[in-house]
Amino acid sequence: MSFLRFLMLLSLVVWIGGIIFFSVLAPTAFHVLPTRLLAGTLVGSLLTKLHWIAIGSGVVYLISSLAFSRFTDGTAHVFAMRHVLICLMLALTLFSQFWITPRMHTLRAQVANFDAAATLNDAARMQFEALHAWSTRVEVTVLLLGLAVVYMTAGIFARR
């Protein structure tokens, strides 16, 4: 049982910690690196890596949490709120990875110079900014849902 608890907590720590670290790292890249294009390329690459870590963490959490419930309660509690929230977090992460991010990459390639386009009323730039806003909303939502799952998971362990 303690190994399953460890896997559940580790997966949440990695996922939620990664989002928090990314939220600090991304703006820093735009202040430290010489061009917005370079910073955006770095942040985009890191976001893709974060998403793959999140997908792996979500799968590990689900498997270990279902097994933990099965061993401790005799049933997996498939529709427990923590499992539903993890599935929602995974769905949002997959949406960001396979729908938002590819469109942002395509738009970034269309804008010749992001530093100059920042002041222009460029349609591709405006679409990019709208997608960036959605990407941020998705990550914040995943973070908040993840914190709720951490709370629920702590409650489960406290009752045992």
Beta strands, then each sheet from edge to edge (+ up, - down):
end
